[in-house]
Amino acid sequence: MPSEASESFEALYAQLEEHARRLEQGNLPLEESLKLYEEGAALVDRLRALLEGAELKLQQIQQRLEADESTLMEIEEQYDADGDELPF
């Protein structure tokens, strides 16, 4: 299998769906079923890692937005305290 970084979430998910479809058919030899199940478990781990990375990135963006909003509010309060008009 290619490295995690080289495949998109969607491509990995499609692989997992294909593995599940083949296993659900129930007409595979035991060894092939075990191999597909093991590969499917590895795909789940990779997908989970990608989702956790995306969640972390979203949290970082949210924190940055909240910090920016806080800074903007401080600037507005400073202008209000000085009796000045905001330039925008």
C-alpha distances in whole Angstrom, upper triangle without the diagonal:
4,7,9,11,10,10,13,14,15,12,10,13,14,11,12,16,14,13,17,19,18,19,22,23,24,24,21,21,21,18,16,17,17,13,12,14,13,9,12,13,10,10,13,13,11,14,17,16,16,19,21,20,22,24,25,26,28,30,30,31,34,35,36,38,40,41,42,44,45,46,48,50,51,52,54,56,57,58,60,61,63,64,62,60,56,56,53
4,7,8,7,7,11,13,14,11,10,14,14,12,14,17,16,16,19,21,21,22,25,26,27,27,24,25,25,22,20,21,20,17,16,18,16,12,14,15,12,11,15,14,11,14,17,15,15,18,20,19,20,23,24,23,26,28,28,29,32,33,33,35,38,38,39,41,43,44,45,47,49,49,51,53,54,55,57,59,60,61,59,57,54,53,51
4,5,5,7,10,12,14,12,11,14,16,14,15,19,19,18,21,23,23,24,27,28,29,30,27,28,27,24,22,23,22,18,18,19,17,14,15,15,12,11,14,13,10,12,15,13,12,16,17,16,17,20,21,20,23,25,25,26,29,30,30,32,35,35,36,38,40,41,42,44,46,46,48,50,51,53,54,56,57,58,56,55,51,50,48
4,5,6,8,9,12,11,9,12,14,13,14,17,18,17,20,22,23,23,26,28,29,30,27,28,27,25,23,23,22,19,18,18,16,13,14,14,11,9,12,10,7,9,11,9,8,12,13,12,14,17,17,17,20,22,22,23,26,27,27,29,31,32,33,35,37,38,39,41,43,44,45,47,48,50,51,53,54,55,54,52,48,48,45
4,6,8,10,13,12,11,14,16,15,17,20,20,21,23,25,26,26,29,31,32,33,31,32,31,29,26,27,26,23,21,22,20,17,18,18,14,13,15,13,10,11,13,11,9,13,14,12,13,16,16,16,18,21,20,21,24,25,25,27,30,30,31,33,35,35,37,39,40,41,43,45,46,47,49,51,52,53,51,49,46,45,43
4,7,10,12,10,10,14,15,14,16,19,19,20,22,24,24,26,28,30,31,32,29,31,30,28,26,26,25,22,21,22,20,17,18,19,15,14,16,15,12,13,16,14,12,15,17,15,16,19,20,18,21,24,23,24,27,28,28,29,32,33,33,35,38,38,39,42,43,43,45,47,48,49,51,53,54,55,53,51,47,46,44
4,7,8,6,7,10,11,11,13,15,16,17,19,20,21,23,25,26,28,29,27,29,28,26,24,24,23,21,19,20,19,15,15,16,14,11,14,14,10,10,14,13,10,13,16,14,14,18,19,18,20,23,23,23,26,28,28,29,32,33,33,35,37,38,39,41,43,44,45,47,49,49,51,53,54,55,53,51,47,47,44
4,5,5,6,9,10,11,13,14,16,17,19,20,22,23,24,26,28,30,28,30,30,28,25,25,25,22,20,21,20,17,16,17,15,12,13,14,10,9,12,12,9,11,14,13,12,15,17,16,17,20,21,21,23,26,26,27,29,31,31,32,35,36,36,39,41,41,42,45,46,47,48,51,52,53,50,48,45,44,41
4,6,5,6,9,10,10,12,14,15,16,18,20,21,22,24,26,28,27,29,28,27,24,23,23,21,19,19,18,15,14,15,13,10,11,12,9,6,10,10,7,8,12,11,10,13,15,15,16,19,20,20,22,24,25,26,28,30,30,32,34,35,36,38,40,41,42,44,46,46,48,50,51,52,50,48,44,44,41
4,5,5,6,9,10,10,12,14,15,16,18,20,21,23,25,27,25,28,28,27,24,23,24,22,18,19,19,16,14,16,15,11,12,14,12,9,12,13,11,11,15,15,13,16,19,18,18,21,23,22,24,27,27,28,30,32,32,33,36,37,38,40,42,43,43,46,47,48,49,52,53,54,52,49,46,45,42
4,5,5,6,9,10,11,13,14,15,17,19,20,21,24,25,23,26,26,25,21,21,22,19,16,18,18,14,13,15,14,10,12,14,11,10,14,14,12,14,17,17,16,19,21,20,21,24,25,25,27,30,30,31,33,35,35,37,39,40,41,43,45,46,46,49,50,51,52,55,56,57,55,52,49,48,45
4,5,5,6,9,10,11,12,14,16,17,18,20,22,23,22,24,24,22,19,19,19,16,14,14,14,11,10,12,10,7,9,11,8,7,11,12,10,12,15,15,15,18,20,20,21,23,25,25,27,29,30,31,33,35,35,37,39,40,41,43,45,46,47,49,51,52,53,55,56,57,55,53,50,49,47
4,5,5,6,9,10,10,12,14,15,16,19,21,22,21,24,23,23,20,18,19,17,14,14,15,12,10,12,11,8,8,11,10,7,11,13,11,11,15,16,15,17,20,20,21,23,25,25,26,29,30,31,33,35,35,36,39,40,41,42,45,46,47,48,50,51,52,54,56,57,55,53,49,49,46
4,5,5,6,9,10,10,12,14,15,17,19,21,20,22,23,22,19,18,19,17,14,15,16,13,11,14,14,10,11,14,13,11,14,16,14,15,19,19,18,21,23,23,24,27,28,28,29,32,33,33,36,38,38,39,42,43,43,45,48,48,49,51,53,54,55,57,59,59,57,55,52,51,48
4,5,5,6,9,10,11,12,14,16,18,19,17,19,20,19,15,15,16,14,10,12,13,9,8,11,11,8,10,13,12,11,14,16,15,16,19,20,20,22,24,25,25,28,30,30,31,34,35,35,38,40,40,41,44,45,46,47,50,51,51,54,55,56,57,59,61,62,60,58,54,54,51
4,5,5,6,9,10,11,12,14,16,18,16,19,18,18,15,13,14,13,9,10,11,8,6,9,9,6,8,11,11,9,12,15,14,15,18,19,19,21,23,24,25,27,29,29,31,33,34,35,37,39,40,41,43,45,45,47,49,50,51,53,55,56,57,59,61,61,60,58,54,54,51
4,5,5,6,9,10,10,12,15,17,16,19,19,19,16,14,16,15,11,12,14,12,9,12,13,10,11,14,14,12,15,17,17,17,20,21,21,22,25,26,26,29,31,31,32,34,36,36,38,40,41,42,44,46,46,48,50,51,52,54,56,57,57,60,62,62,60,58,55,54,52
4,5,5,6,9,10,11,13,14,14,17,17,17,14,13,15,13,10,11,13,11,9,13,14,11,13,16,16,15,18,20,19,20,23,24,24,26,28,29,29,32,34,34,35,38,39,39,41,43,44,45,47,49,49,51,53,54,55,57,59,60,61,63,65,65,63,61,58,57,54
4,5,5,6,9,10,12,13,11,14,14,14,11,9,11,10,6,7,10,8,6,10,11,10,11,14,15,14,17,19,19,20,23,24,24,26,28,29,30,32,34,34,36,38,39,40,42,44,45,46,48,50,50,52,54,55,56,58,60,61,62,64,66,66,65,63,59,59,56
4,5,5,6,9,10,13,12,15,15,15,12,10,12,12,8,8,11,10,8,11,13,11,11,15,16,15,17,20,20,20,23,24,24,26,28,29,30,32,34,35,35,38,39,40,41,44,45,45,47,49,50,51,54,55,56,57,60,61,61,63,65,66,64,62,59,59,56
4,5,5,6,9,11,11,15,15,16,13,11,14,14,10,11,14,13,11,14,16,14,15,19,19,18,20,23,22,22,25,27,27,28,31,32,32,34,36,37,38,40,42,42,44,46,47,47,50,52,52,53,56,57,57,59,62,62,63,65,67,68,66,64,60,60,57
4,5,5,7,8,8,11,12,13,10,8,12,12,8,10,13,12,11,14,16,15,16,19,20,19,22,24,24,25,27,29,29,30,33,34,34,37,39,39,40,43,44,45,46,49,49,50,52,54,55,56,58,60,60,62,64,65,66,68,70,71,69,67,63,63,60
4,5,6,8,7,10,10,12,9,6,9,10,7,8,11,12,10,13,15,15,15,18,20,19,21,24,24,24,27,29,29,30,33,34,34,36,39,39,40,43,44,45,46,48,50,50,52,54,55,56,58,60,61,62,64,66,66,68,70,71,69,67,64,64,61
4,5,8,9,13,13,15,13,10,13,14,11,11,15,15,13,15,18,17,17,20,22,21,22,25,26,25,28,30,30,31,34,35,35,37,39,40,40,43,45,45,46,49,50,50,52,55,55,56,59,60,61,62,65,66,66,68,70,71,69,67,64,64,61
4,6,8,11,13,15,13,10,14,15,12,13,17,17,15,18,21,19,20,23,24,23,25,28,28,28,31,33,33,34,37,38,38,40,42,43,44,46,48,48,49,52,53,53,56,58,58,59,62,63,63,65,68,69,69,71,73,74,72,70,67,67,63
4,6,9,10,12,11,8,12,14,12,12,16,17,15,18,20,20,21,24,25,25,26,29,30,30,32,34,34,35,38,39,40,42,44,45,45,48,49,50,51,54,55,55,57,59,60,61,64,65,66,67,69,71,71,73,75,76,74,72,69,69,66
4,7,9,12,10,9,13,14,13,14,17,18,17,20,22,22,23,26,27,27,29,31,32,32,35,36,37,38,41,42,42,44,46,47,48,50,52,52,54,56,57,58,60,62,63,64,66,68,68,70,72,73,74,76,78,78,77,75,71,71,68
4,6,8,6,6,10,11,10,12,14,15,15,18,20,20,21,24,25,25,27,29,30,31,33,35,35,37,39,40,41,43,45,46,47,49,51,51,53,55,56,57,59,61,62,63,65,67,67,69,71,72,73,75,77,78,76,74,70,70,67
4,6,5,6,9,10,11,12,14,15,16,18,20,21,22,25,26,27,28,30,31,32,34,36,37,38,40,42,43,45,46,48,49,51,52,53,55,57,58,59,61,63,64,65,67,69,69,71,73,74,75,77,79,80,78,76,73,73,70
4,6,5,6,9,10,10,12,14,15,16,18,20,21,23,24,25,27,29,30,31,33,35,36,37,39,41,42,43,45,46,47,49,51,52,53,55,57,58,59,61,62,64,66,67,68,70,72,73,74,76,78,79,77,75,72,72,69
4,5,5,6,9,10,11,12,14,15,17,18,20,21,23,24,26,27,29,30,32,33,35,36,38,39,41,42,44,45,46,48,50,51,52,54,56,57,58,60,61,63,65,66,67,69,71,72,73,75,77,78,76,74,71,71,68
4,5,5,6,8,10,10,12,14,15,16,18,20,21,22,24,26,27,28,30,31,33,34,36,37,38,40,42,43,44,46,48,49,50,52,54,55,57,58,59,61,63,64,65,67,69,70,71,73,75,76,74,72,69,68,66
4,5,5,6,9,10,10,12,14,15,16,18,20,21,22,24,25,26,28,30,31,32,34,36,37,39,40,42,43,45,46,47,49,51,52,53,55,57,58,59,61,63,63,65,67,68,69,71,73,74,72,71,67,67,64
4,5,5,6,9,10,11,12,14,15,17,18,20,21,23,24,26,27,29,30,31,33,35,36,37,39,41,42,43,45,46,48,50,51,52,54,56,57,58,60,62,63,64,66,68,68,70,72,73,72,70,66,67,64
4,5,5,6,8,10,11,12,14,16,17,18,20,21,23,24,26,27,29,30,32,33,35,36,38,39,41,42,44,45,47,48,50,51,53,54,55,57,59,60,61,63,65,66,67,69,71,72,70,69,65,65,62
4,5,5,6,9,10,10,12,14,15,16,18,20,21,22,24,25,26,28,30,31,32,34,36,37,38,40,42,43,44,46,47,49,50,52,53,55,57,58,59,61,63,64,65,67,69,69,68,66,63,62,60
4,5,5,6,9,10,10,12,14,15,16,18,20,21,22,24,26,27,29,30,31,33,35,36,37,39,41,42,43,45,46,47,49,51,52,53,55,57,58,59,61,63,64,65,67,68,67,65,62,62,59
4,5,5,6,9,10,11,13,14,15,17,19,20,21,23,25,26,27,29,30,32,33,35,36,38,39,41,42,44,45,47,48,50,51,53,54,56,57,58,60,62,63,64,66,68,66,65,61,61,59
4,5,5,6,9,10,11,12,14,15,17,18,20,21,23,24,26,27,29,30,32,33,35,36,38,39,41,42,43,45,46,48,49,51,53,54,55,57,59,60,61,63,65,66,64,62,59,59,56
4,5,5,6,9,10,10,12,14,15,16,18,20,21,22,24,26,27,28,30,31,33,34,36,37,39,40,42,43,45,46,48,49,51,52,53,55,57,58,59,61,63,64,62,61,57,57,54
4,5,5,6,9,10,11,12,14,15,16,18,20,21,23,24,26,27,29,30,31,33,35,36,37,39,41,42,43,45,46,48,49,51,52,54,55,57,58,59,62,63,61,60,56,56,54
4,5,5,6,9,10,11,13,14,15,17,19,20,21,23,24,26,27,29,30,32,33,35,36,38,39,41,42,44,45,47,48,50,51,53,54,56,57,58,60,62,60,59,55,55,53
4,5,5,6,8,10,11,12,14,15,16,18,20,21,22,24,26,27,28,30,32,33,34,36,37,39,40,42,43,45,47,48,49,51,52,54,55,57,59,60,58,56,53,53,50
4,5,5,6,9,10,10,12,14,15,16,18,20,21,22,24,26,27,28,30,31,33,34,36,37,39,40,42,43,45,46,47,49,51,52,53,55,57,58,57,55,51,51,49
4,5,5,6,9,10,10,12,14,15,16,18,20,21,23,24,26,27,29,30,31,33,35,36,37,39,41,42,43,45,46,48,49,51,52,54,56,57,56,54,51,51,48
4,5,5,6,9,10,11,12,14,15,17,18,20,21,23,24,26,27,29,30,32,33,35,36,38,39,41,42,44,45,47,48,50,51,52,54,55,54,52,49,49,46
4,5,5,6,9,10,11,12,14,15,16,18,20,21,22,24,26,27,28,30,32,33,34,36,37,39,41,42,43,45,47,48,49,51,53,54,52,50,47,47,44
4,5,5,6,9,10,10,12,14,15,16,18,20,21,22,24,26,27,29,30,31,33,35,36,37,39,41,42,43,45,47,47,49,51,52,51,49,46,46,44
4,5,5,6,9,10,11,12,14,15,17,18,20,21,23,24,26,27,29,30,31,33,35,36,37,39,41,42,43,45,46,48,50,51,50,48,45,45,43
4,5,5,6,9,10,11,12,14,15,17,18,20,21,23,24,26,27,29,30,32,33,35,36,38,39,41,42,44,45,46,48,49,48,46,42,42,40
4,5,5,6,9,10,10,12,14,15,16,18,20,21,22,24,26,27,28,30,31,33,35,36,37,39,41,42,43,45,47,48,46,44,41,41,39
4,5,5,6,9,10,11,12,14,15,16,18,20,21,23,24,26,27,29,30,31,33,35,36,37,39,41,42,43,45,46,45,44,40,41,38
4,5,5,6,9,10,11,12,14,15,17,18,20,21,23,24,26,27,29,30,32,33,35,36,38,39,41,42,44,45,44,42,39,39,37
4,5,5,6,9,10,11,12,14,15,16,18,20,21,22,24,26,27,28,30,32,33,35,36,38,39,40,42,43,42,40,36,36,34
4,5,5,6,9,10,10,12,14,15,16,18,20,21,22,24,26,27,29,30,31,33,35,36,37,39,41,42,40,39,36,36,34
4,5,5,6,9,10,11,12,14,15,16,18,20,21,23,24,26,27,29,30,31,33,35,36,37,39,41,39,38,35,35,33
4,5,5,6,9,10,11,12,14,15,17,18,20,21,23,24,26,27,29,30,32,33,35,36,38,39,37,36,32,33,30
4,5,5,6,9,10,10,12,14,15,16,18,20,21,22,24,26,27,28,30,32,33,34,36,37,36,34,31,31,29
4,5,5,6,9,10,10,12,14,15,16,18,20,21,22,24,26,27,29,30,31,33,35,36,35,33,30,31,29
4,5,5,6,9,10,11,12,14,15,17,18,20,21,23,24,26,27,29,30,31,33,35,33,32,29,29,27
4,5,5,6,9,10,10,12,14,15,16,18,20,21,22,24,26,27,28,30,32,33,31,30,26,26,24
4,5,5,6,9,10,10,12,14,15,16,18,20,21,22,24,26,27,28,30,31,30,29,25,26,24
4,5,5,6,9,10,10,12,14,15,16,18,20,21,23,24,25,27,29,30,29,28,25,26,24
4,5,5,6,9,10,11,12,14,15,17,18,20,21,23,24,26,27,29,27,26,23,23,22
4,5,5,6,9,10,10,12,14,15,16,18,20,21,22,24,26,27,25,24,20,21,19
4,5,5,6,9,10,10,12,14,15,16,18,20,21,22,24,25,25,23,20,22,20
4,5,5,6,9,10,11,12,14,15,17,19,20,21,23,24,23,23,19,21,20
4,5,5,6,9,10,11,12,14,15,17,18,20,21,23,21,20,17,17,16
4,5,5,6,9,10,10,12,14,15,16,18,20,21,20,18,15,17,15
4,5,5,6,9,10,10,12,14,15,16,18,20,19,19,16,18,17
4,5,5,6,9,10,11,13,14,15,17,18,17,17,14,16,15
4,5,5,6,9,10,11,12,14,15,16,15,14,11,12,12
4,5,5,6,9,10,10,12,14,15,14,14,12,14,14
4,5,5,6,9,10,10,12,14,14,14,12,15,15
4,5,5,6,9,10,11,12,11,11,9,11,12
4,5,5,6,9,10,10,9,9,7,10,11
4,5,5,6,9,10,10,11,10,13,14
4,5,5,6,9,9,10,10,13,14
4,5,5,6,5,6,6,10,12
4,5,5,6,7,8,12,13
4,5,8,10,11,15,17
4,5,9,11,13,16
4,7,9,13,15
4,6,9,12
4,6,8
4,5
4
